[in-house]
């Protein structure tokens, strides 16, 4: 019997050269694993050449399936780095082989792609209960469009049919320029691709999300929206509404960036007047403002006319507190069952570089989870996790997934 | 207004307030974030420096990690596409040492034209090669810091906008950040090199410390706590670090003397002068060993440590001990020797000076007739006997006493707790008794005795020599007690006077030889059958100018001791030869002159040659001289004696064995040596008429001599009864006061012509008288 310690292993390296960084990370993990891995989960800095990176990994690991993608930064128990030159890797031993790895390319029609993916996964692994889904966030550089996670998830669920799974994952992103991103689909780096991994049957996932946003307005209804552009709130130009609240001019608002726009739109799930809780909100980061159209531009375009939202205040300290609370709660939920590894999917907008703190909000996660098991995290575009029983795309969110042996 | 309306208004009110507060919160949060961002930007330098310092302390490989972390931090915090540290690979090239986002082959050449700092605002001012290198890297914005003389350059660049509010261009303060962090990096590198050098030095020190053959122990000068000890120290003490730490250092000393050591430590710490001493330590297992210990202060007076350097000198000490043993031990008996006894005597005298109640005595013990043992049984057995005697004597002493062998058959005993003569005598008696029982050496049973001179220490002795001298004098006095029950003597000042007198006598005797104060007397040797004088025994006499006639028994032993006997013997031979020659010319039947030769003369192989030369010098035929030799003279060196006597006999000298019966009386000598006659010792003659046993012995001697065809002369005939007895036993000749004491040559000549006695016939005259003869003084002559 292989001990728990040898069922999976973590490696992390940072190097100017992608191949070298990958080699170093792979060797670290291999040294700890001590046996042949069955597959790997890898996230690498966006400044690395993904092909060189995979070549470096395979040079050490051989032709095993490698799933993952670009990351604006990598998180481990030892710290968070966002240089773009990192490589983080989790290797799974033979006993933790994935139920299935399926991927689809062509995210122009994300719903259809998701549907195909769901069907493929269901066919490949009908018993899958927990699925990691990763997709390339960047749809278009010139028009700065992102792939939509909502339809992708809806299509995926549709493709699964009656098959219910706990879906979690992310839209990968290389950096904050949002110009480039890839996923590793098991075999190679690929753009406009989505990959789904039926997590090893021997593992059970336990998921919590963290936010750190407080509602700062009454409920407002989106009365006009085009994709990620929220044009009107309660019949008024959305930008105007936000500018008034922030006491800034529309022109000023248009110059701001996510780093300076302390704003999300939060959609409260369930009873609207229920006491505040992080996990009741589906937040969408306002990444820009368009003075011409008077729109607030969201990172994720899954709101629709009629969606009731609140302006949400982004409080950095609250992010840290939320991360600690959710992590502690998750560990408490596990009771005496020890996690074998943790995956932390963190919105890149939450990275410390954007809010002027010296300590990033992943600190409690790193500290608390790192005591129990290997932890690998990455900064993403959109996060995916179940809220109130339904998986959905999230923004400005940290998704912490802990895995225990079944 | 109904309740519903009121509630609606309240809700509207609170919504409006909530919105207002929310908006305000949003604005405040925005302002706060802006302020934080600004502050963070301001803190970038501090943060970077802080992180570099932390890494410098914590990194396992700081040389590599520090540079790598620096460029990573810059990429991260300034949102760069590249950051690189370039170092001078030669005088004209800067090459990438650590980089993120830049090819490792990137380099700047032609450095003489490279500005210390530059940024992309003015690319046209750059040297062509530099500009080309930058452009080939795809960078659109860049800046660097390359301080003059520094080994490294920090190069930062961007290829595209970074998003999140960060554009393509560098901010105004980025150049300062680059300069500052590079300066810190270079300082840390320098410090690290210095630390590395220091570490190397420490390693060298540690290597020296640990590989030293000497034991090093470092003690805190203030607390006396043990700070360090090298492996040699642990090995020397047979311990480990833990045990060494636990035990007080002082406890490793055989003689701890804590106060003395503290004084010594303080002296070294304060003066800074090293001290060196030898002391004895013990290992953890208790094994003692010697070290040469040096105390050295290291550090300053205010904060000094004490370095103890110990070298194991046990072997040297052992050699010294052996040398000292050899120097102060008698090699044969392993008892202390003369030198050691002198030291002990000095110590005892010193102690007596400080403690008047301290009483001790020195005993000078000389074995009686030990020479005969050596001569008769051989030196090897004699040596073993000395060892046995030494052991037996030592067994009679207290542990505080000291016995030493002075040499030969002489022993010195320093006996403590001897306050008065009575105790001294008791101690001497105990030694006597110890020697009374025979010794068995190599199967031989040997009886021995000793003469003991005793001197009691008193305050007038301040030198061992004086005590030894007086003990020696007393011993000689004891020697004179021969025949008494106890042979020990306590020194008194009279003895010293006697010794001084002996010295004076010796001086006078030497003078006498030159001043012709010596003369020969002659005692007739009478043929007992008819009373005719057949010869004379020449006996030396000394007429002292002040003291008159000095008895022979006063100066002959002295002459023997001082070897003046050799000169005296020459004088006697010469004079006797001259007289014999003279008598031979006067008388038809010339009397034979007997001359005594000392045993001292038989230690020379030239005795025969020298004797015949002396006789020849005076023209005397050797046949007129009868050489008398004692048994002891033969025993001194039997071979030499035999050779000498055969030589003399061959020259024509007659030979007599003198004092026969007093020594071992080895009958074999009579056969082996060419004696013509035997002289029976006067002690037999004196007892002859009183002890039938003596008569039997004398009879046996006479019968033996008859068998061997040796003539027998009886010495010391003092009474007519003795004469009659000898006549009756058939003794051929005799001499003694009954006939005549030794007389001058003229008187002797007169006696020869007309003896003063008429002897009766030997047959049936046991108690008869001898006409003209009277009992004279005992014969003590030579």
Interface residues (C-beta under 8 A of the other chain):
Chain A: X14 X16 X17 X47 X81 X82 X83 X84 X85 X175 X176 X177 X178 X179 X214 X215 X216 X217 X218 X244 X245 X246 X247 X256 X257 X258 X259 X260 X261 X262 X263 X311 X313 X314 X315 X316 X353 X354 X355 X356 X357 X358
Chain B: X15 X18 X19 X21 X22 X23 X25 X26 X27 X29 X30 X33 X34 X35 X36 X37 X38 X39 X40 X43 X47 X68 X72 X75 X76 X77 X79 X81 X98 X99 X100 X101 X102 X104 X160 X161 X162 X163 X164 X165 X166
